[in-house]
C-alpha cells in the first residue's frame, strides 16, 4: 500500500510542540510517509487559521509555526494532511455565541453526535471560508473534511420528516465540491456510507473514503462495500488509541492493525492511517511501540511476527538486544487492557461489575503481577523516557485492575496491600509529572473534563479515583 500513515489528535489536547517534531522523526525512522493532522473537533482548534485566530485554543500553533512543521515533515518524506471537521464534531464553532444558531438539534452539556446545520446556507459559507483558510496554511493536495458520527434523526423530524440519508449525502457532496473548487482532493470518514446503502448510492464517488474500524470481529468489511460502490480511493484506519481502551496500545489494537492492513491489501486500498485519539486517555511515550508496530505491519503488507518485531524495536529504540526479561515483558505488556467498560465503572462511586468485566480485570491483574517485576531487570541504552512511559502505562493499567481485585478479597494479605498502596502513590505522582513534562501543565484536560460523562476517558482522573486499601 502506498500510504503508511498515522493520525494525531491535537484538537482535544495540545501536546508540547517539540513532541510533534520528535514524532515526525520517529515516523520517518520507521518508514511512515503520511501524518493526518486532526486539528479541529468539539474541544477546540489547534492551529491559528488566517481570519479565524479567535477560534484557536491555548498553545495552538500559529500559521507560521504550522508551516515550519510541515516543511520539517516534508524534509523527512512525510506529507501532513489537515482534517477540518465540516459537519459533525463542530462544537468548536457552535459552542461560540456567534455560531450557536448553527447547531443542528438540541444541545446538552453531554457530548453527543452533534452537527452543524446542513440546510443553513450560512453553514456552507462558513465552511468554505474555513477550507480556504486551511489551504493557506497546509500545502497538501488533500483535505480531510471529516463528516463522521453525525446524528440527524431528530433534526430531520423537526424539519417535517426529511430523509436523513439524503440530507447527509447532499451536504457532504457540497463539502466535496467546495474542497475541489480550491484545488484539494477531499477525504471523508467512512462510517456513514459504510452503514447506509442509500448514502453510498447518493454520495459522490470522486472522494477518498477512510474506513475506520477498531474491532473487526463480526463486522462486514466496509472496504468491500466501497470498492463495489465504485469509490475512486479507499484507505483503512485502525486505531492505536480510541474510546475502547486506556493507557497503552493494547493487544486488541495491535491485532486489529494487522488484520486491517491485510484487508487493505486484499481490496487494493491505497494505504493505512492508524488513528490516535484523545491524548488524555494514554501515556504519551507508550504509544511509540504501537506506532512502530503499525509501520512495520503496513510495510509487510499485513504480515508481522511480534517476536521478530520486538527484537527490532529493542535494538532500534532502546539500543539493546532483546534480553529475556524485556522479551517476556514486551509480549505481554499490550495485554494490560483497561477497556472503556471497565474505566466507566472505575470512576463511579458505586460500580456495577458484570462477570465479563471482572474476568478481564482479573487477567490484567495477574499479568501485571507477573511482568511488571521483570522491568526492574532491564535498563535501556537510549530513549529511557520511552521505556519509563511504557512501564508507567503498564503500572497504571495494572493498578486499575488490582484496585478491583484486592477489594473483592475478604482479607487481602498485608504484602499485597502494601504493594498496591505503594504503586498507587508512586504512579499517581509520576503520571502528573509525566504530563507536565510532555504536555502543557495548565491544560484544562489534565484533570477536568469539558463534557459531562467522560471522566472514565481521562487517564489522570482514573488514577485519582482509585483509593488506597487499609
C-alpha positions in Angstrom: 0.0 0.0 0.0 1.3 3.5 -0.9 0.3 5.3 2.3 1.8 4.2 5.6 0.4 6.7 7.9 -0.7 8.0 11.3 -3.4 10.3 12.6 -2.7 12.5 15.6 -5.5 14.3 17.5 -4.2 17.7 18.7 -7.6 19.3 18.8 -8.7 17.7 22.1 -5.3 18.0 23.7 -2.4 20.1 22.5 1.0 18.4 23.2 4.2 20.4 23.7 5.2 21.5 20.2 8.6 19.7 20.4 6.7 16.4 20.6 5.4 16.7 17.1 8.8 17.1 15.7 10.1 14.1 17.6 7.0 12.1 16.4 7.9 13.0 12.8 11.5 11.9 13.3 10.2 8.6 14.7 7.7 8.1 11.9 10.4 8.7 9.3 12.8 6.3 11.0 10.1 3.5 10.7 9.2 4.3 7.1 5.9 6.2 7.6 5.1 8.8 5.0 1.7 10.4 6.0 0.5 12.3 9.0 -3.2 13.2 9.2 -3.4 16.3 11.3 -6.7 16.2 13.2 -6.7 19.9 14.3 -10.4 20.6 14.8 -13.0 18.9 16.9 -15.6 19.7 19.6 -12.9 20.6 22.1 -11.1 23.2 20.0 -8.9 24.3 17.1 -5.2 23.6 17.3 -4.0 26.0 14.6 -4.4 29.7 14.3 -6.1 29.9 10.8 -5.8 33.2 8.9 -9.1 35.1 9.6 -10.1 32.7 12.4 -7.4 33.3 15.0 -10.1 33.8 17.7 -11.1 30.1 17.3 -7.6 28.8 18.4 -7.2 27.0 21.7 -4.4 27.9 24.2 -1.0 26.9 22.9 -2.3 26.4 19.4 0.3 26.5 16.5 0.5 29.8 14.8 0.2 29.7 11.0 3.9 30.3 10.7 4.8 27.5 13.2 2.5 25.1 11.4 4.1 25.8 8.0 7.5 25.3 9.6 6.4 21.9 11.0 5.0 20.9 7.5 8.4 21.8 6.0 10.1 19.7 8.7 7.9 16.8 7.8 8.5 17.2 4.1 12.2 17.1 4.6 11.6 13.6 6.2 9.4 12.4 3.4 6.2 12.9 5.3 3.1 14.6 4.0 0.9 16.4 6.5 -2.8 16.3 5.6 -5.1 18.6 7.5 -8.5 17.4 8.8 -11.1 20.2 9.1 -14.3 19.0 10.7 -17.1 20.4 8.5 -20.2 18.5 9.7 -20.1 16.6 12.9 -17.7 17.3 15.8 -18.2 21.0 15.1 -18.8 22.4 18.6 -15.6 24.3 18.2 -17.9 26.6 16.3 -21.4 26.1 17.6 -20.4 26.5 21.3 -19.4 30.1 20.4 -22.1 32.8 20.6 -21.5 34.0 17.1 -22.2 30.5 15.6 -24.5 28.9 18.2 -27.6 29.4 16.0 -26.0 26.9 13.5 -26.2 24.0 15.9 -28.5 21.3 14.4 -30.8 19.9 17.1 -30.9 20.3 20.9 -27.6 21.0 22.6 -26.7 19.5 26.0 -23.7 19.5 28.3 -23.0 15.9 27.3 -21.1 15.2 24.1 -23.4 13.6 21.6 -23.1 13.1 17.8 -23.7 16.8 17.1 -23.8 18.5 13.7 -23.7 22.0 12.2 -27.0 22.8 10.4 -26.7 21.2 6.9 -29.6 23.1 5.5 -28.5 26.6 6.5 -26.6 28.3 3.7 -24.5 30.1 6.4 -23.0 26.8 7.4 -21.8 26.3 3.9 -20.4 29.8 3.5 -18.6 29.4 6.9 -17.1 26.1 5.9 -16.0 27.5 2.5 -14.1 30.2 4.3 -12.5 27.8 6.8 -11.4 25.5 3.9 -9.7 28.4 2.2 -8.0 29.4 5.4 -6.8 25.9 6.0 -5.4 25.8 2.4 -3.4 28.9 3.2 -1.5 27.0 5.9 -1.4 23.4 4.7 0.3 22.7 1.4 -1.0 19.1 1.0 -3.1 18.4 -2.1 -5.5 16.6 0.1 -8.0 17.9 2.6 -9.9 15.7 5.0 -13.4 17.2 5.7 -14.4 14.8 8.5 -18.2 14.0 8.3 -18.2 11.1 10.8 -20.6 10.5 13.7 -23.4 12.8 12.6 -26.8 12.2 14.2 -29.6 13.7 12.0 -32.7 11.7 13.0 -34.1 14.2 15.5 -33.1 17.2 13.3 -34.9 15.7 10.3 -38.0 15.0 12.3 -38.2 18.6 13.4 -37.9 19.7 9.8 -41.1 17.8 8.8 -39.7 14.3 8.4 -36.8 14.8 5.9 -34.8 11.9 4.6 -31.7 11.8 6.8 -29.6 9.9 4.2 -30.5 12.4 1.6 -29.7 15.4 3.8 -26.4 13.9 4.9 -25.3 13.0 1.4 -26.4 16.3 0.0 -24.4 18.3 2.5 -21.3 16.2 2.2 -21.4 16.3 -1.6 -21.4 20.1 -1.3 -18.4 19.9 1.0 -16.6 17.7 -1.5 -17.3 20.2 -4.3 -16.1 23.1 -2.1 -12.8 21.2 -1.4 -12.3 20.5 -5.1 -13.1 24.1 -6.0 -10.0 25.2 -4.1 -7.8 22.6 -5.7 -7.9 20.0 -2.9 -8.6 16.3 -3.1 -11.3 15.6 -0.4 -11.3 12.8 2.1 -14.1 11.7 4.4 -14.5 9.2 7.2 -16.4 6.1 6.1 -18.9 5.2 8.9 -22.0 6.7 7.3 -21.5 5.4 3.8 -20.5 2.0 5.2 -23.6 1.7 7.3 -26.2 3.1 4.9 -26.6 1.7 1.3 -28.6 4.8 0.3 -25.8 7.1 1.3 -23.3 5.0 -0.7 -25.6 5.4 -3.7 -26.1 9.2 -3.2 -22.5 10.1 -2.3 -20.1 11.3 -5.0 -17.5 8.7 -5.8 -14.6 11.1 -6.5 -13.7 11.3 -2.8 -11.3 9.3 -0.7 -13.2 7.2 1.9 -11.3 6.4 5.1 -12.8 3.2 6.5 -12.2 3.4 10.3 -12.8 0.2 12.1 -11.4 -0.6 15.6 -12.8 -4.1 16.1 -13.1 -6.4 13.1 -14.9 -9.3 14.9 -18.3 -9.9 13.4 -18.3 -6.7 11.2 -18.9 -6.8 7.5 -15.9 -5.3 5.6 -16.5 -1.6 4.7 -13.8 -1.6 2.1 -15.6 -4.3 0.1 -18.7 -2.1 0.1 -16.8 0.9 -1.0 -14.9 -0.9 -3.8 -18.2 -2.4 -5.1 -19.9 1.0 -5.0 -17.2 2.5 -7.2 -15.4 4.9 -4.9 -12.1 6.0 -6.5 -9.9 5.7 -3.5 -10.2 3.9 -0.2 -8.0 3.9 2.9 -8.2 1.7 6.0 -7.9 3.1 9.5 -7.5 1.0 12.6 -6.7 2.7 16.0 -3.8 2.6 18.5 -5.8 4.7 20.9 -9.6 5.0 20.8 -12.7 5.1 23.0 -12.3 1.3 23.7 -9.2 1.2 25.9 -6.8 3.2 28.1 -3.2 4.0 28.8 -1.4 2.0 26.1 -1.7 0.3 22.6 -3.4 -3.0 23.5 -3.3 -6.4 22.0 -6.7 -5.6 20.6 -5.3 -2.5 18.8 -2.3 -4.3 17.5 -4.2 -7.3 16.2 -6.8 -5.1 14.6 -4.0 -3.1 12.9 -2.6 -6.3 11.4 -5.9 -7.5 10.2 -6.9 -4.1 8.7 -3.6 -4.0 6.9 -4.3 -7.4 5.4 -7.8 -6.2 4.4 -6.4 -3.1 2.8 -4.0 -5.2 0.7 -6.7 -7.7 -0.3 -9.1 -5.0 -1.6 -6.5 -2.9 -3.3 -6.7 0.1 -0.9 -4.3 3.0 -1.2 -3.0 2.8 2.3 -3.5 2.6 6.0 -3.7 5.5 8.5 -3.6 4.4 12.1 -5.6 6.7 14.4 -4.5 8.0 17.8 -7.5 9.7 19.5 -7.8 11.8 22.7 -4.3 12.0 24.2 -5.7 12.4 27.7 -6.6 8.7 27.5 -3.0 7.4 27.4 0.6 8.0 28.4 2.3 9.8 25.5 5.5 7.9 25.2 3.8 4.5 25.5 2.3 4.9 22.0 5.7 4.7 20.2 5.6 0.9 20.5 2.2 0.8 18.6 3.4 3.4 16.0 6.4 1.3 15.2 4.4 -1.9 15.0 1.8 -0.2 12.7 4.6 1.0 10.4 6.1 -2.5 10.3 2.8 -4.2 9.6 2.0 -1.9 6.7 5.5 -2.3 5.2 5.0 -6.1 5.4 1.5 -5.9 3.8 -0.1 -7.1 7.0 2.4 -9.8 7.8 4.2 -9.3 11.2 5.9 -11.6 13.7 5.6 -9.9 17.1 8.7 -11.6 18.5 10.7 -10.5 15.5 9.3 -7.0 15.7 10.2 -6.8 19.4 13.9 -7.7 18.5 14.0 -4.8 16.0 12.2 -2.4 18.3 14.5 -3.2 21.2 17.6 -2.6 19.1 16.3 0.5 17.2 14.6 2.3 20.0 16.4 1.1 23.2 19.8 0.2 21.7 19.9 -3.2 23.3 19.5 -6.8 22.3 16.2 -8.4 23.3 17.2 -9.8 26.6 14.9 -12.4 28.2 13.2 -10.1 30.7 12.4 -7.5 28.1 11.3 -10.1 25.6 8.7 -11.5 28.0 7.7 -8.1 29.1 7.0 -6.8 25.5 5.0 -9.9 24.5 2.6 -9.5 27.5 2.6 -5.7 28.0 -0.2 -5.0 25.4 -2.4 -7.5 27.3 -2.8 -5.0 30.1 -6.1 -3.9 28.6 -8.3 -1.5 30.6 -11.5 -1.2 28.5 -13.9 1.6 28.3 -16.5 -0.6 30.1 -14.1 -1.0 33.0 -13.0 2.6 33.1 -16.6 3.8 33.1 -17.2 1.7 36.3 -13.9 2.7 37.9 -14.9 6.4 38.1 -18.3 5.6 39.7 -18.8 5.8 43.5 -20.8 2.5 43.3 -19.5 0.5 40.4 -21.7 -2.3 39.0 -19.3 -5.0 37.8 -20.5 -7.8 35.4 -18.8 -11.2 35.3 -17.1 -10.5 31.9 -15.6 -7.2 33.2 -14.3 -8.9 36.4 -12.8 -11.8 34.4 -11.0 -9.3 32.1 -9.7 -7.3 35.1 -8.5 -10.5 36.9 -6.4 -11.4 33.8 -4.9 -7.9 33.8 -4.1 -8.1 37.5 -2.5 -11.5 37.1 -0.4 -10.4 34.0 0.7 -7.3 35.8 1.9 -9.1 38.8 3.9 -11.4 36.6 5.6 -9.0 34.1 6.0 -5.7 36.0 8.8 -7.0 38.2 10.6 -8.0 35.0 11.0 -4.3 34.2 13.3 -3.9 37.2 15.9 -6.1 35.5 16.1 -4.0 32.3 17.8 -0.7 31.5 17.7 0.8 28.0 20.8 2.3 26.5 18.8 5.2 25.0 15.3 6.6 24.9 14.9 5.9 28.6 11.8 8.2 28.7 10.0 5.9 26.2 10.8 2.9 28.4 9.7 4.8 31.5 6.4 5.8 29.8 5.7 2.2 28.7 6.4 1.0 32.2 4.2 3.7 33.8 1.3 3.0 31.4 1.5 -0.7 32.3 1.6 0.1 36.0 -1.4 2.4 35.7 -3.4 -0.3 33.9 -2.4 -2.9 36.5 -3.5 -0.6 39.3 -6.9 -0.2 37.8 -7.4 -3.9 37.7 -5.8 -4.6 41.1 -7.9 -2.0 42.8 -11.0 -4.0 41.9 -9.5 -7.5 42.6 -8.0 -6.6 46.0 -11.3 -5.2 47.3 -13.1 -8.4 46.4 -10.8 -10.3 48.7 -12.1 -10.9 52.2 -8.7 -10.5 53.8 -6.0 -9.4 51.3 -2.5 -10.1 52.6 -0.5 -7.3 54.1 2.1 -7.7 51.4 -0.5 -7.3 48.6 -2.0 -4.2 50.3 1.4 -2.7 50.7 2.4 -3.3 47.1 -0.8 -1.9 45.8 -0.7 1.2 48.0 3.0 1.9 47.2 2.4 1.6 43.5 -0.7 3.8 43.7 1.2 6.6 45.4 4.1 6.4 43.0 2.1 6.1 39.8 -0.2 9.0 40.7 2.8 11.2 41.3 4.7 10.1 38.2 1.6 10.4 35.9 1.3 14.0 36.9 5.0 14.7 36.4 5.0 13.0 33.0 2.0 15.1 31.9 3.8 18.3 32.9 6.9 17.2 31.1 5.2 16.1 27.8 2.2 18.4 27.8 1.2 21.8 29.0 0.7 21.8 32.8 -2.1 24.4 32.5 -4.1 22.4 30.0 -7.7 22.0 31.3 -7.8 18.4 30.2 -5.2 17.4 32.8 -7.8 16.6 35.4 -11.0 18.3 34.2 -13.5 17.2 31.5 -15.1 19.6 29.1 -18.2 17.5 28.6 -20.2 15.6 31.2 -20.0 11.8 31.5 -16.5 11.5 30.0 -14.5 11.1 33.3 -13.6 7.5 32.5 -11.7 8.5 29.4 -9.1 10.6 31.3 -6.0 8.7 32.5 -5.2 11.0 35.4 -8.9 11.1 36.6 -9.0 7.3 36.5 -5.9 7.0 38.7 -7.1 9.9 41.0 -10.3 8.0 41.7 -8.5 4.9 42.9 -8.2 4.6 46.7 -5.7 3.1 49.0 -6.6 -0.2 50.8 -6.4 -0.3 54.5 
